[in-house]
């Protein structure tokens, strides 16, 4: 199936994280398409855990492949996934997207983060009746700002205990080093075996530490490419710790679904509001 153009007419309203939500929510986005058509987007492997609350026509969304008619997604949460996300819409989509940090997602979803990893789970299945009621209230709200207020109140009521201190320490160390910290060394600093650290990462964040480290390095390379500050792909590969430019290219194919040059061309033709740039991760 040929990929059609990204949406060209839409509302896009965003609220940055508040001090109360720091470390839990990165941003909340209101999105509404305002012109009919058949539109396609491709997002690189995210380092966020999104909650999508829809009150328009359903998106078609698939992980790692182009979606089919059976891939209709209404309101759902999705966990970390180390691959590209393909999205299609018909011009009638409308939703609020809440982007949780991986550490913050555990505070909101608890142990369900393992069920979300690499999946999209309906809001009623992950949040129960409260999630269904939230979707109804957002659909009836008169403005984006009112919707954001409702979501902030909802999240504050649900926030529970954080991940274990050892996982928080290890995740932040990985983030601070752009994914370069050695997993065995991290386990040693904590006083755990490597196997125990891997098991706990899976149970509290949904992915093992090596997979998260690769995602962090990839996103660092993406940010450098978008800033134009690293002197070409070879310079980006060297600065971010890839063995060579070919290694970087393989990671782009895996996480973005295309080689770096094709990724850059596509982004240059996409409305900047639809281009996700992952923030620096050290305070996550």
Beta strands, then each sheet from edge to edge (+ up, - down):
strand 1: 10-16
strand 2: 25-33
strand 3: 39-43
strand 4: 49-54
strand 5: 59-63
strand 6: 72-73
strand 7: 76-78
strand 8: 85-89
strand 9: 94-100
strand 10: 120-122
sheet 1: 1+ 2- 9+ 4- 7+ 10-
sheet 2: 3+ 8- 5+ 6-
end
